[in-house]
Amino acid sequence: MLDCAIDAMTTALSKLGNPSSLHTPGRSVRKDIEEAREVIGREVGSLASEIIFTGSGTEANNIALKGLFWKRRAEGRNVVLISAIEHHAIIDPAQWLVTHEKAEVIEIPVTNDGVIDCAFVEKFLSQRADEVALIAVMHSNNETGVLQPISELVNLAGDIPVHCDAVQSFGKVPLSFSELGLTSLTLSAHKIGGPLGIGALVLKRGIEIPALLHGGGQEREIRSGTLNTPSIVAFATAIASHQYVSDVVTKLRDYFISNVQTLLPDAILNGAKSSRLPGIVNFTFPGTQSDTLLLLMDSANVSCSTGSACSAGVHEASHVLLAMGHSEKTAQSSLRFSLGASTTQSDIDYVLSVLPDVIARGRAANLS
Amino acid sequence: MKLIAAMSGGVDSAVAAARAVEEGHEVIGVHLALSANPQKYRSGARGCCTIEDSHDARRAADVIGIPFYIWDMAEEFHDGVVEDFLAEYAQGRTPNPCLRCNEKIKFAAVLDRARAMGFDGVVTGHYARTEITPEGKTLHRAIDISKDQSYVLSVLTVEQIAGAIFPLGDTTKVDIRKEAAERGLAVAEKPDSHDICFVPSGDNAGWLRDRLGSETGPIVDQSGTKIGEHKGAYTYTIGQRKGLGLTVPTVDGSPRFVLKIEPVSNTVVVGSREELAITSMKGERPVWCGAAVTSTPTRGFVQIRAHGQALPCNYFFDGTNLHAQLDEALLGLATGQAMVIYDGDRVVGSATICETN
């Protein structure tokens, strides 16, 4: 968490008042929230009134997917179009709609470079546009960093609402809700140096959807629950600080990639030919198993990630890499490195100094 | 040393890991996910490798202060242990899956992987001891004889024993539980595991019937005369007396016992107590936990069940098979079980019983 966000949160924690109260302390914290809403609105290119604070990006995605589906199903549409590389916070609510609401989910395939196939969308809509309740595609992928053609997708969608999970992109690359013409967009604070457990749904003005949580109706009657003032204030402070300088991170990333490719010529950079976020690098190291690599990197004090783990904690092949044409085996030989605003050249040099030995040991330990 | 601690989520492996850390080793906790479809909760003393167990292992690692990871060994476990268990039963033999797990998973797949990654060995919560002797590292019974697990470790080769660390062998189970509580480990009072971990219901016979079929067949005496009918040969064990449902009594009214299970003809053979008695056994695929056994008959003990008695015997190796000649006759010995030779409390080696006389 950024120092400025910690300071803002600490100050807010000691301030008395529920933002829904009408007395002076209540109005004072309400003011803090509304100022934060305006800051975030400015940063994401939306009206302040379009920001709905939630407890997480996952919650925002659930509100959007289920709410837009219910609204549109009332008009006789039950198809949900999502990309094959969505985060589980989109895939799982979409599957829930299939199981509980008889929705039909269509997956938009991606190319080997991890970009959604717009021709598929165009063809599908030319045949079944009337049946589509909504389309959901992420702004950039969280595992590969590959940016998606959202503007083109919105154009193809026409009147169909498009939801975009922008958790990974927000604060990292230029992003404007209004310019993209989206119906809804998801943000999360912890990806930009803000606190954990606070997110936001940007929902176009005038769009009303059924709520998931019912209670005080605090957020446009769409999200109920006492607002988490300290986290909201810290969220706005983090994004307004502009501490993430894309050019600097991109330069470090490119330095890292070219050195890895020199040290380990058989390493495969996933999404190499696509436009990608500055801070995510996903490599496949043939002949290794990512859980072994993660353990060895962790032992060397380097934190990196594998695809995902199931409920039992067992590492599984990434659905994103599988959708990009990887086999189970090569998908399970991949490692994701994330660079942040605080990453330095010496951090990268340190990773490069330990990586070849880790990969060599990882290969030796891959006995199956 | 750099060690991997295999942590099941139980009290023993948690204390073993804690002791290894205290001895100054660099320890990393690993929970082995052995089931592709783990159950959410553990039910009493049955089963293991549930999601709850993996959570317990993680919390124990947190308390001890070591890194923790989960290794997926479900495929290796299925192929090496579960399939082997079924194949052995299908041949009318009685395997010990815990022994197979130590042989194929814990001290093979895990130890090999650990060594390749740069670790020196694997720590487990088994009740057994090792000693460094002029002849090398040797495997011995635990101090707590009621918990001694040297039997299921008797499949370890010298090389595997070299990489195995058993920190609990010098302590009783009662004291391990006390120690766990003193260390603040929440698993201190967790029930012990019993039964076969991949048969969570505890109904081995039913589990086998579901997979191997429950075709009825004849129960015959030694002369081949049919005297009853069984409901699936796999549900019987050698030496079983009760529940045979025989319709033809013996002339003198003496009881009959299961002598043999013949899967090919789906026949259960019964006979008298005398016919059940054996005085020698032969084991195939021997493994030596130290110096190889020679062809010279040697005095020692043989144990044929995990918590069975050590039976005085003479043992020797004929170049292919391990033999043991008992001082006193033994009733009811199934092939497929392991015969483990002891020299005092030292494990000499083991073999899979293939013939009895």
Interface residues (C-beta under 8 A of the other chain):
Chain A: D291 T292 L294 L295 L296 D298 S299 A309 S311 A312 G313 V314 H315 R361 G362 A364 A365 L367 S368
Chain B: I28 H31 A33 P38 I51 S54 R58 P67 Y69 I70 W71 D72 A74 E75 E76 A109 D112 R113 A114 A116 M117 G118
